[in-house]
Amino acid sequence: MGKSLNSGITWSDVTYLLLGLEGIHECRVELTVLTGGGPGLNSLDYTISAWVPTVEAHQTKTIAVVRGSWPDRTHPTFDNCIFNAAYQLDREIGRNYEQKEITI
């Protein structure tokens, strides 16, 4: 058997990062994966989003969304790709925070 390419990132790392983002930002993080392109193309399209439920029934407020496709030139494995997308999602969430004055 051949050795598999090890990027140092595992699905456990991805899971802990997503759980951490949910805890820090008090939101839900959702990862969706679809086969990409068309027939004969070996790619995966992903969307990773952060959202919070709203008062209205079955409504949510999306905080940030990151989309991409794999394979790409940057990430050797899919778990590495999703791990980096989660960090990009964290940066997007940070950009979307509203700055409010602190009142005492």
N, C-alpha and C positions, 0 to 999 in steps of 0.2 A: 504494500500500500504506500502511496505517496504521502508526503507530508502536506498538511493543509497550510495555507498562508495564514499566519497569525499576526494581526495588526496590533495586538496588545489590548484591544477593546473586545469585550464579550457582551452577549445579550443581557447578562446580569448587570454589567455597567450601565447599559442603556436603561434597564428597568429602574435602577436606583436613581439615575439622573432624572428620569421622568417623574418618579415619586417625589424627589427633592424639589423639582420645579412646582409641583402641585402644592407642596407644603409651604414653600417660601412665598409663592404668589397667591395662595388661597384660591386656586382655580382647578379645573380639570384639564388634563392634557390628553389629546386623542391622536392616535397615529392610524392613518389609513394607507393601505398598500394595494395598488392595482397593477395588473400587467400593463405594460406601456406599449406605445406605438401601435403597430398593427400586426397582421399575421407574419410570422417569421422573425419578428424582432424580439430579441431576448433582453428586455429591459423591464424595470419596475419603476412605476411612478408612485411617489409618496407625498402625503400631506400630513403635516404635524401642526396641530392647532391647540391654542389655549382658550378656554371659555369659562364663563361663570353662568350659573342659572339666574334667571330673572324672576320677578314677582309674577309675571304673566304665566299662565299654564303652558308648559311645553315650549317655552321660549328660552333662548340663551343669548348672552352677549359675548361675541367673539373678541378676544383681546389681541391676539396675534396669530398669524398663519405663515408657515414656511412650506414651500413646495419644491420638489426636485425630482430628478430621475437618476437611476443607477443601473448599470455601471457608468462611472465617469472617470476622468483622468486623475482625480484627486484622492479618491477613497478606494483602498484595495479590497475592502469587504463591505457588505451591506450593513452589518452592525456598526462598523466604523462610520459609514455615511450617516446613519440615523443618529448616532451619538453626536456628531458634529452639527447635524440639523437641530438637535435639541438645544445645543448651546446657542445656535443662531436664533432659535425661538426665544430663549431667555433674553437675548439682546433686544429682540423686537418687543417683547413684553415691557422691558425697561424703557424703551422709547415711547411707549404708549401710556405710561403712567402720567396722570395729570399732576402738575405741580400746584399745590395748594398752600396757602399761608397757614401757619400754626397759630391758633388763637388760644390764649390762656384765660 
